[in-house]
């Protein structure tokens, strides 16, 4: 198969499949209205064309599908804010420097922790993250879970900063570097923490989530979603200079193989992670009286993975030619 045939047949190639159920929160339509409001009032840094493209992407649906069992839209709002604002921010600052992204990350973290309690004077990225904290304070959000969520957001955005090193030089990372970074930039760790607000998982002791077995399950979720995102976004990223942090491009360079072989290897890597997830779920260590609840939490991590993938497969506008938002940041750094 030539490269041209590969591009033409990309949509017919095998895709990831999950054995988990797929749900969406019943308030997802109401959440979309809030999403449109964020874009119209906060994302004035984007051009009108970029804002209209974002509206078609329904980034808030990722939260509605990833955590479909939250009690209300009030509980959904902070997660949807992180998801949509984080993705649009990543688009906007697409080619900024590592230092610039680190500076933005530090400012966001100070707002989320309350270390900087001041409401940003202007609408935009920082004001939306300040609003995230205000929304989180309005309902019963256990402090220890909120701290986990905020620290995971910081780790995600630090990953965004490290990506810039490769984006700006149009270079491809070695596979170990890619996997380390993709665990962060998939944006999934905050979801693993936020999922504790569903059902009765907030009762689970902190030490369970610091257990190596559970941390590995969460890492696998990050990598499965990161890889399936790369597979879905491949048509866009094959043709854009600088979009180098894609598993297919990484494997193509790593093994010096044609793109179609790299695609199949990427899918095999994903499927091996899925097998590991299912094995670890079936061989949980003893958690005493929490055993059944931990098993259910891991099962809902699978629902989360399936839900995020459902958003990717339902979306028909973000990863097609002309549908994605180009980076519009033109400042220093």
C-alpha positions as CSV (number, residue, x, y, z in Angstrom):
1,X,0.0,0.0,0.0
2,X,1.4,3.4,-1.0
3,X,1.1,6.4,1.4
4,X,-1.5,7.9,-0.9
5,X,-3.6,4.7,-0.7
6,X,-3.1,4.7,3.1
7,X,-4.5,8.2,3.4
8,X,-7.5,7.4,1.1
9,X,-8.3,4.2,3.2
10,X,-7.6,5.6,6.6
11,X,-11.2,5.6,7.7
12,X,-11.6,2.0,6.7
13,X,-8.7,0.8,8.8
14,X,-9.4,-1.0,12.1
15,X,-10.1,1.2,15.1
16,X,-10.0,0.7,18.9
17,X,-12.9,-1.2,20.5
18,X,-13.9,-1.3,24.1
19,X,-16.0,-3.8,26.1
20,X,-17.3,-1.0,28.4
21,X,-20.8,0.6,28.3
22,X,-21.2,4.0,26.8
23,X,-23.3,6.6,28.6
24,X,-23.9,10.4,28.5
25,X,-25.1,12.6,31.3
26,X,-28.8,13.6,31.0
27,X,-27.9,17.3,31.3
28,X,-25.5,17.3,28.3
29,X,-27.7,19.7,26.3
30,X,-28.0,22.2,29.1
31,X,-24.2,21.9,29.5
32,X,-23.7,22.8,25.9
33,X,-25.5,26.1,26.4
34,X,-23.0,26.9,29.2
35,X,-20.2,25.9,26.8
36,X,-21.5,28.3,24.1
37,X,-21.7,31.1,26.8
38,X,-18.0,30.4,27.7
39,X,-16.9,30.7,24.1
40,X,-18.9,33.9,23.5
41,X,-18.0,35.7,26.7
42,X,-14.6,34.3,27.7
43,X,-12.9,33.3,24.5
44,X,-12.7,36.7,22.9
45,X,-9.0,36.1,22.5
46,X,-9.9,33.7,19.7
47,X,-11.0,35.0,16.3
48,X,-14.7,34.7,15.4
49,X,-13.9,31.9,13.0
50,X,-12.1,29.9,15.7
51,X,-14.9,30.4,18.2
52,X,-17.5,29.1,15.7
53,X,-15.3,26.0,15.0
54,X,-15.1,25.4,18.8
55,X,-18.8,25.5,19.1
56,X,-19.1,22.6,16.6
57,X,-16.7,20.5,18.6
58,X,-18.9,20.2,21.7
59,X,-15.8,19.8,23.9
60,X,-18.1,19.9,27.0
61,X,-19.6,16.5,25.8
62,X,-16.3,14.9,26.8
63,X,-17.1,15.6,30.5
64,X,-20.7,14.5,30.0
65,X,-19.6,11.2,28.5
66,X,-16.5,10.6,30.7
67,X,-18.4,11.1,34.0
68,X,-22.0,10.4,33.2
69,X,-23.1,9.5,36.7
70,X,-22.5,12.9,38.4
71,X,-25.6,14.0,40.3
72,X,-26.2,17.3,38.6
73,X,-25.0,19.9,36.1
74,X,-23.5,21.8,39.0
75,X,-21.1,18.9,39.6
76,X,-20.4,18.7,35.9
77,X,-19.4,22.3,35.4
78,X,-15.8,22.3,36.9
79,X,-14.9,19.2,34.8
80,X,-16.4,20.6,31.7
81,X,-14.7,23.9,32.3
82,X,-11.3,22.2,32.7
83,X,-11.9,20.1,29.6
84,X,-13.2,22.8,27.2
85,X,-10.9,25.6,28.5
86,X,-7.9,23.3,28.6
87,X,-8.4,22.1,25.0
88,X,-9.2,25.6,23.6
89,X,-6.2,27.0,25.5
90,X,-4.0,24.2,24.0
91,X,-5.2,25.1,20.6
92,X,-4.7,28.9,21.0
93,X,-1.2,28.5,22.4
94,X,-0.3,25.8,19.9
95,X,3.2,27.1,19.0
96,X,4.1,29.1,22.1
97,X,7.3,28.3,24.0
98,X,7.8,25.9,26.8
99,X,8.5,28.8,29.2
100,X,5.3,30.6,28.2
101,X,3.2,27.5,28.8
102,X,4.9,26.9,32.1
103,X,4.1,30.5,33.1
104,X,0.5,30.0,32.1
105,X,0.4,26.7,34.1
106,X,1.7,28.4,37.3
107,X,-0.9,31.2,37.0
108,X,-3.7,28.7,36.5
109,X,-2.6,26.6,39.5
110,X,-2.5,29.7,41.8
111,X,-6.1,30.5,40.8
112,X,-7.3,26.9,41.3
113,X,-5.7,26.5,44.7
114,X,-6.8,30.0,45.9
115,X,-3.2,31.0,46.4
116,X,-4.1,33.9,44.1
117,X,-7.7,34.8,45.2
118,X,-8.1,37.8,42.9
119,X,-10.6,37.6,40.1
120,X,-8.7,38.2,36.8
121,X,-9.7,41.6,35.4
122,X,-10.2,40.4,31.9
123,X,-12.2,37.5,30.5
124,X,-10.3,34.6,29.0
125,X,-8.3,31.5,30.0
126,X,-7.4,32.7,33.5
127,X,-10.8,34.1,34.3
128,X,-12.4,30.7,33.3
129,X,-10.2,28.8,35.6
130,X,-11.0,31.3,38.4
131,X,-14.6,30.5,37.7
132,X,-13.9,26.8,37.9
133,X,-12.8,27.2,41.5
134,X,-15.9,29.3,42.3
135,X,-18.2,26.6,40.8
136,X,-16.3,23.9,42.8
137,X,-16.9,25.8,46.0
138,X,-20.6,25.8,45.5
139,X,-21.3,22.1,46.1
140,X,-20.0,19.4,48.4
141,X,-16.6,18.9,46.7
142,X,-14.4,17.1,49.3
143,X,-11.2,19.1,49.8
144,X,-8.8,16.1,49.4
145,X,-10.4,15.2,46.1
146,X,-10.3,18.8,44.8
147,X,-6.6,18.9,45.6
148,X,-6.0,15.7,43.6
149,X,-8.0,17.2,40.7
150,X,-6.1,20.4,40.8
151,X,-2.7,18.7,41.0
152,X,-3.6,16.5,38.1
153,X,-4.6,19.6,36.0
154,X,-1.2,21.0,36.8
155,X,0.5,17.8,35.6
156,X,-1.5,17.9,32.4
157,X,-0.5,21.4,31.6
158,X,3.1,20.7,32.4
159,X,2.9,18.0,29.8
160,X,1.6,20.6,27.3
161,X,4.7,22.7,28.1
162,X,7.1,19.8,27.4
163,X,5.3,19.1,24.1
164,X,6.3,22.6,22.9
165,X,9.9,21.6,22.7
166,X,9.1,19.1,19.9
167,X,6.3,21.2,18.3
168,X,8.5,24.3,17.8
169,X,11.4,22.3,16.3
170,X,9.2,20.0,14.3
171,X,10.9,17.0,15.8
172,X,9.6,13.6,16.9
173,X,10.2,12.3,20.4
174,X,11.6,8.8,21.1
175,X,8.9,6.3,22.2
176,X,9.7,6.4,26.0
177,X,9.6,10.2,26.0
178,X,6.3,10.1,24.0
179,X,4.7,7.7,26.5
180,X,5.8,9.6,29.5
181,X,4.5,12.9,28.1
182,X,1.3,11.4,26.6
183,X,0.3,10.1,30.0
184,X,0.0,13.8,31.0
185,X,-1.2,15.4,27.8
186,X,-4.1,13.0,27.3
187,X,-5.7,15.1,30.0
188,X,-7.1,12.0,31.6
189,X,-5.6,12.1,35.1
190,X,-7.9,14.8,36.3
191,X,-10.8,12.6,35.1
192,X,-9.5,9.7,37.2
193,X,-9.7,12.0,40.2
194,X,-12.9,13.7,39.4
195,X,-14.6,10.3,38.9
196,X,-14.4,10.0,42.7
197,X,-17.4,12.4,42.9
198,X,-19.6,9.8,41.2
199,X,-21.7,7.3,43.2
200,X,-20.1,6.7,46.6
201,X,-16.5,6.6,45.6
202,X,-15.6,9.7,47.7
203,X,-15.8,7.4,50.7
204,X,-12.7,5.5,49.5
205,X,-9.5,6.2,51.5
206,X,-6.8,8.2,49.9
207,X,-4.3,5.4,50.3
208,X,-6.2,3.3,47.8
209,X,-5.5,5.8,45.1
210,X,-1.9,5.9,46.0
211,X,-1.6,2.1,45.7
212,X,0.7,1.2,42.7
213,X,-2.0,-1.1,41.3
214,X,-4.6,1.6,41.1
215,X,-2.1,4.2,39.8
216,X,-1.1,1.8,37.0
217,X,-4.7,1.3,36.0
218,X,-5.1,5.1,35.8
219,X,-1.9,5.4,33.8
220,X,-3.3,2.8,31.3
221,X,-6.5,4.9,31.0
222,X,-4.3,7.9,30.1
223,X,-2.4,6.0,27.5
224,X,-5.4,4.3,25.9
225,X,-7.2,7.6,25.5
226,X,-4.0,9.3,24.3
227,X,-3.4,6.7,21.7
228,X,-7.0,6.5,20.5
229,X,-6.9,10.3,20.2
230,X,-3.8,10.1,18.1
231,X,-5.5,7.5,15.9
232,X,-8.6,9.7,15.4
233,X,-6.6,12.9,14.8
234,X,-4.0,11.3,12.5
235,X,-5.6,12.7,9.2
236,X,-5.0,16.2,10.6
237,X,-1.6,15.6,12.1
238,X,-0.1,13.8,9.1
239,X,-0.4,17.0,7.1
240,X,0.6,19.6,9.7
241,X,4.1,20.6,10.4
242,X,4.8,20.6,14.1
243,X,2.1,18.0,15.0
244,X,4.8,15.5,16.0
245,X,3.5,14.0,19.3
246,X,1.4,11.4,17.6
247,X,2.0,7.7,18.3
248,X,1.9,6.7,14.6
249,X,4.6,9.3,13.8
250,X,6.6,8.2,16.8
251,X,6.5,4.5,15.8
252,X,7.2,5.3,12.2
253,X,10.4,7.0,13.2
254,X,11.3,4.5,16.0
255,X,11.1,1.5,13.7
256,X,11.8,3.1,10.4
257,X,8.6,1.6,8.9
258,X,5.9,2.9,6.5
259,X,3.0,4.8,8.0
260,X,0.5,2.0,7.5
261,X,2.7,-0.4,9.5
262,X,3.1,2.2,12.2
263,X,-0.6,2.6,12.4
264,X,-1.2,-1.1,13.0
265,X,1.6,-1.2,15.6
266,X,-0.1,1.8,17.4
267,X,-3.4,-0.1,17.5
268,X,-1.6,-3.2,18.8
269,X,0.0,-1.1,21.5
270,X,-3.4,0.3,22.5
271,X,-4.9,-3.2,22.6
272,X,-2.2,-4.5,24.8
273,X,-2.9,-1.7,27.3
274,X,-6.6,-2.7,27.1
275,X,-5.7,-6.3,27.9
276,X,-3.5,-5.1,30.8
277,X,-6.4,-3.0,32.1
278,X,-8.8,-5.9,32.1
279,X,-6.2,-8.2,33.8
280,X,-5.5,-5.7,36.5
281,X,-9.3,-5.2,37.1
282,X,-9.7,-9.0,37.5
283,X,-6.7,-9.3,39.9
284,X,-7.1,-6.4,42.3
285,X,-5.1,-6.6,45.5
286,X,-7.2,-7.0,48.7
287,X,-8.8,-3.8,49.8
288,X,-10.8,-5.3,52.6
289,X,-14.3,-3.7,53.0
290,X,-13.7,-1.5,50.0
291,X,-13.1,-4.4,47.6
292,X,-16.4,-4.2,45.7
293,X,-16.3,-0.4,45.5
294,X,-12.8,-0.3,44.1
295,X,-13.8,-2.9,41.5
296,X,-16.8,-0.7,40.5
297,X,-14.5,2.4,40.4
298,X,-12.2,0.6,38.0
299,X,-15.2,-0.5,35.9
300,X,-16.3,3.2,35.7
301,X,-12.8,4.1,34.6
302,X,-13.5,1.8,31.7
303,X,-16.8,3.6,31.1
304,X,-14.9,6.9,31.1
305,X,-12.5,5.6,28.5
306,X,-15.4,4.3,26.3
307,X,-17.2,7.6,26.8
308,X,-14.3,9.8,25.7
309,X,-13.8,7.5,22.7
310,X,-17.5,7.9,21.9
311,X,-17.0,11.7,21.8
312,X,-14.1,11.2,19.4
313,X,-16.1,9.0,17.1
314,X,-19.2,11.2,17.2
315,X,-17.3,14.3,16.4
316,X,-17.0,15.0,12.6
317,X,-15.5,18.5,12.6
318,X,-12.5,18.8,14.9
319,X,-10.0,16.5,13.1
320,X,-10.9,17.1,9.5
321,X,-9.2,19.4,7.1
322,X,-10.3,23.0,7.8
323,X,-12.2,21.9,10.9
324,X,-9.5,22.2,13.6
325,X,-8.5,25.5,15.2
326,X,-5.1,26.8,14.3
327,X,-2.9,28.4,17.0
328,X,-3.5,32.1,17.1
329,X,-1.1,33.2,19.8
330,X,1.3,35.7,18.4
331,X,2.9,37.1,21.6
332,X,6.5,36.7,22.7
333,X,7.7,33.2,23.6
